[in-house]
């Protein structure tokens, strides 16, 4: 959750940069920023997905009957 909040604040600042360049009338810079930030942000989802995957695996292990061997360790 902390990673997601940090990425959200980071993306808010990126949105301000895009909006200010568009408001200033420099649409070519705004388009360049949209493309650049889009490529940059595409990899940030891995940080959130890793935390969610770990939580799912932990929940699955908790559902195993006692005495069984876990395949997730």
C-alpha positions in Angstrom: 0.0 0.0 0.0 2.9 2.3 0.7 4.4 1.7 -2.7 1.1 2.4 -4.4 0.7 5.7 -2.4 4.2 6.8 -3.4 3.7 6.0 -7.0 0.4 7.9 -6.9 2.1 11.0 -5.5 4.8 10.6 -8.1 2.3 10.4 -10.9 0.4 13.4 -9.6 3.6 15.5 -10.1 4.0 14.1 -13.6 0.4 15.1 -14.3 1.1 18.7 -13.1 4.1 18.8 -15.5 2.0 17.7 -18.5 -0.9 20.0 -17.5 1.3 23.1 -17.1 3.0 22.6 -20.4 -0.4 22.1 -22.1 -1.7 25.2 -20.4 1.3 27.2 -21.6 0.4 26.2 -25.1 3.3 24.0 -25.8 1.4 20.9 -26.9 4.4 19.3 -28.5 6.1 19.2 -25.1 2.9 17.9 -23.5 2.7 15.1 -26.0 6.4 14.3 -25.5 5.9 14.2 -21.7 2.8 11.9 -22.1 4.8 9.4 -24.2 7.9 9.6 -21.9 5.9 9.3 -18.7 3.8 6.5 -20.1 6.9 4.5 -20.9 8.4 5.3 -17.5 5.2 4.4 -15.6 4.7 1.1 -17.4 7.3 -0.6 -15.3 6.0 0.8 -11.9 3.2 -1.7 -11.9 5.6 -4.5 -11.1 6.3 -3.1 -7.7 2.6 -3.1 -6.8 2.0 -6.5 -8.4 4.9 -8.1 -6.4 3.4 -7.1 -3.1 -0.1 -8.3 -4.1 1.3 -11.7 -5.3 3.2 -12.2 -2.0 0.0 -11.5 -0.1 -2.0 -14.0 -2.2 0.6 -16.7 -1.7 0.6 -16.1 2.1 -3.2 -16.4 2.2 -3.0 -19.7 0.2 -0.5 -21.2 2.6 -2.8 -20.3 5.5 -5.6 -22.3 3.9 -3.5 -25.5 3.6 -4.4 -28.3 6.1 -2.0 -28.7 9.0 0.8 -31.2 8.3 0.7 -30.7 4.6 3.8 -29.7 2.7 3.6 -26.2 1.1 4.7 -25.9 -2.5 5.2 -22.1 -2.1 8.2 -22.1 0.2 
